[in-house]
């Protein structure tokens, strides 16, 4: 079975090997894993946001940038598609893991959820569990996770803390806004699932959504996205 964490890690390696191009920062946490910063201490950008969208989908989806008219407004738009939409979205991308360790709180999305099985009811419904010695998680936050956060995630995922890779995407950054809009297919499939539709019957998925202009204040940025 395809490993969404292994699939995502290939894209993480691409970001880490080209930090200047993607506008990201890479930091090792003593006693923990690795932070890939896409907008806290660094600029980030559309390219980082597109790759993070694909990371969230565990390597089972693609994202690209275009522009579209919305009445009289021309906006950048992310287009997302997947040939394995159930696992890519509900099994990886869905922000279904609430993580609170000390004063750190964030919603966790991405393939690490498929190791920790968060939430369990959803994974029972889609019948998927990943096996991997590396865990990739995406946090929508403007705070760096501590070593304790890495240990918590590692324990839940059954991996070593040094093998946890945390991608940080503040909502007030271009990368953050891009990856939020990149959840357009996931939003639709999750809604169908909530209405009682079997998500495993969704064979292909594609969608497009405008990318909201960013705002420096987190709450205002959340309102826009």
C-alpha atoms as one frame of an Amber mdcrd trajectory, in Angstrom:
protein
   0.000   0.000   0.000   1.225   3.507  -0.826   2.698   5.366   2.157   1.456
   8.951   2.345   4.260   9.861   4.746   6.911   8.502   2.416   5.215  10.237
  -0.504   5.135  13.541   1.368   8.709  13.176   2.571   9.985  13.188  -1.011
   8.466  16.659  -1.419   9.799  17.750   1.975  13.273  16.757   0.799  12.777
  18.942  -2.282  11.946  21.947  -0.071  14.899  21.300   2.228  17.339  20.930
  -0.661  16.229  24.219  -2.281  15.315  26.580   0.581  16.324  29.760  -1.266
  14.195  28.919  -4.294  11.119  28.094  -2.222  11.694  30.872   0.319  11.579
  28.486   3.272  13.701  28.041   6.366  14.950  24.721   7.702  15.809  24.306
  11.381  16.736  21.277  13.440  15.198  21.197  16.905  17.482  19.886  19.631
  15.903  16.741  21.012  13.258  16.877  18.297  12.870  16.792  14.560  13.013
  19.310  11.731  11.001  22.482  11.136  10.305  23.658   7.602   9.221  27.275
   8.007   7.125  28.672   5.158   6.231  32.073   6.542   7.161  32.783  10.171
  10.794  33.927   9.956  10.977  33.680   6.176   9.006  34.967   3.209   7.631
  31.752   1.723   5.588  32.127  -1.455   3.292  30.516  -3.996   5.768  27.780
  -4.917   6.129  26.748  -1.284   2.347  26.817  -0.866   1.832  24.550  -3.864
   4.385  22.030  -2.648   2.906  22.128   0.861  -0.515  21.420  -0.632   0.998
  18.308  -2.212   2.702  17.421   1.086  -0.653  17.660   2.852  -2.045  15.206
   0.293   0.744  12.755   1.004   2.128  12.874  -2.515  -1.175  11.605  -3.917
  -2.196  14.898  -5.500  -0.845  17.720  -7.613  -1.309  21.475  -7.366  -0.540
  24.290  -9.773  -1.128  28.024  -9.986  -3.201  29.962 -12.499  -5.289  33.149
 -12.524  -9.042  33.456 -13.025 -11.644  36.173 -13.202 -14.222  36.268 -10.409
 -16.699  38.735 -11.881 -14.508  41.856 -12.239 -11.717  40.636  -9.950  -8.672
  38.757 -11.248  -7.173  36.513  -8.572  -4.451  33.883  -8.334  -6.079  30.470
  -8.215  -4.847  27.072  -7.122  -5.926  24.009  -9.091  -5.728  20.657  -7.305
  -6.320  17.136  -8.569  -5.862  13.563  -7.373  -6.397  10.055  -8.693  -6.662
   8.800  -5.085  -8.843  11.525  -3.576 -10.189   9.615  -0.579  -6.793   8.817
   0.927  -5.191  12.049  -0.302  -7.812  14.242   1.357  -9.438  12.446   4.294
  -6.463  10.159   4.881  -3.876  12.932   4.845  -4.885  16.523   4.045  -7.823
  16.961   6.425  -6.888  19.091   9.459  -8.294  16.595  11.928  -5.661  16.455
  14.666  -5.912  19.005  17.479  -2.503  19.180  19.135  -1.932  20.951  22.437
   1.353  20.557  24.272   2.053  23.133  26.971   1.279  26.553  25.513   1.512
  25.279  21.933  -1.752  24.658  20.106  -2.322  23.990  16.430  -4.441  21.956
  14.081  -2.334  19.227  12.555  -2.927  18.128   8.994  -0.990  16.025   6.559
   0.076  12.395   6.452   1.274  12.045  10.069  -2.413  11.651  10.888  -2.411
   8.355   8.983   0.146   7.013  11.467  -1.564   8.343  14.590  -5.032   7.529
  13.168  -6.481  10.898  14.141  -9.468  10.823  14.187  -9.887   7.055  14.501
 -13.515   7.008  13.329 -12.570   8.586  10.023  -9.749   6.133   9.348 -12.027
   3.231  10.191 -14.452   4.570   7.590 -11.865   4.879   4.810  -9.929   1.750
   5.814  -6.434   3.195   5.663  -3.436   3.075   8.007   0.042   4.111   6.987
   3.298   2.371   7.887   6.390   4.558   7.849   9.445   5.356   9.956   9.125
   9.037   9.062   6.206  11.333   9.943   5.285  14.563   8.153   2.862  17.001
   9.761   1.665  20.457   8.714   0.794  23.091  11.325  -1.259  26.198  10.545
   0.457  28.405  13.113   2.916  31.257  13.501   4.733  29.559  16.398   7.570
  27.063  16.266   6.864  23.706  17.949   9.185  22.731  20.795  11.011  19.451
  21.319   8.091  18.386  23.545   5.691  18.828  20.620   7.923  16.706  18.412
   8.072  14.013  21.091   4.279  14.039  21.432   3.774  13.652  17.679   6.488
  10.989  17.480   4.932   8.950  20.301   1.504   9.057  18.676   2.955   8.118
  15.273   5.327   5.420  16.502   8.474   7.041  15.106  11.595   8.645  16.526
  11.333  12.397  17.284  14.259  12.996  14.923  12.150  11.512  12.113   9.307
  14.004  12.522   9.167  16.838   9.980   6.889  19.761  10.820   5.911  22.196
   8.078   4.825  25.570   9.488   2.399  27.631   7.397   0.987  30.761   9.048
  -2.401  31.715   7.653  -1.054  35.256   7.245   1.541  34.071   4.701   1.187
  33.478   0.965   2.189  29.840   1.427  -0.432  29.461   4.150  -3.191  31.082
   2.123  -2.280  28.955  -0.902  -2.384  25.647   0.947  -5.710  26.547   2.570
  -7.257  27.215  -0.852  -5.614  23.971  -1.965  -8.053  22.112   0.286 -10.915
  22.656  -2.149 -11.272  18.958  -3.058 -10.871  17.880   0.558 -13.621  20.280
   1.646 -16.034  18.790  -0.871 -15.260  15.171  -0.022 -15.461  15.857   3.711
 -18.864  17.487   3.252 -20.108  14.514   1.221 -18.869  12.184   3.959 -20.681
  14.197   6.628 -23.864  13.845   4.555 -23.497  10.056   4.562 -21.808   9.437
   1.201 -19.131   6.738   1.101 -15.886   8.645   0.327 -14.259   5.499  -1.069
 -16.635   5.794  -4.025 -14.989   9.056  -5.104 -12.615   7.762  -7.775 -11.117
  11.042  -9.014 -11.104  14.546  -7.622 -10.297  17.976  -9.037 -11.068  21.523
  -8.015  -9.986  25.146  -8.136 -10.204  27.970  -5.614  -9.030  31.592  -5.462
  -6.143  32.397  -3.138  -7.124  35.063  -0.637  -4.931  38.168  -0.300  -2.954
  37.913   2.918  -3.355  40.035   6.040  -0.693  40.391   8.763  -3.170  39.710
  11.581  -3.891  36.007  12.075  -7.608  36.416  12.838  -8.182  38.671   9.826
  -6.254  36.262   7.617  -8.403  33.373   8.871 -11.525  35.343   8.028 -10.345
  35.904   4.470  -9.480  32.268   3.828
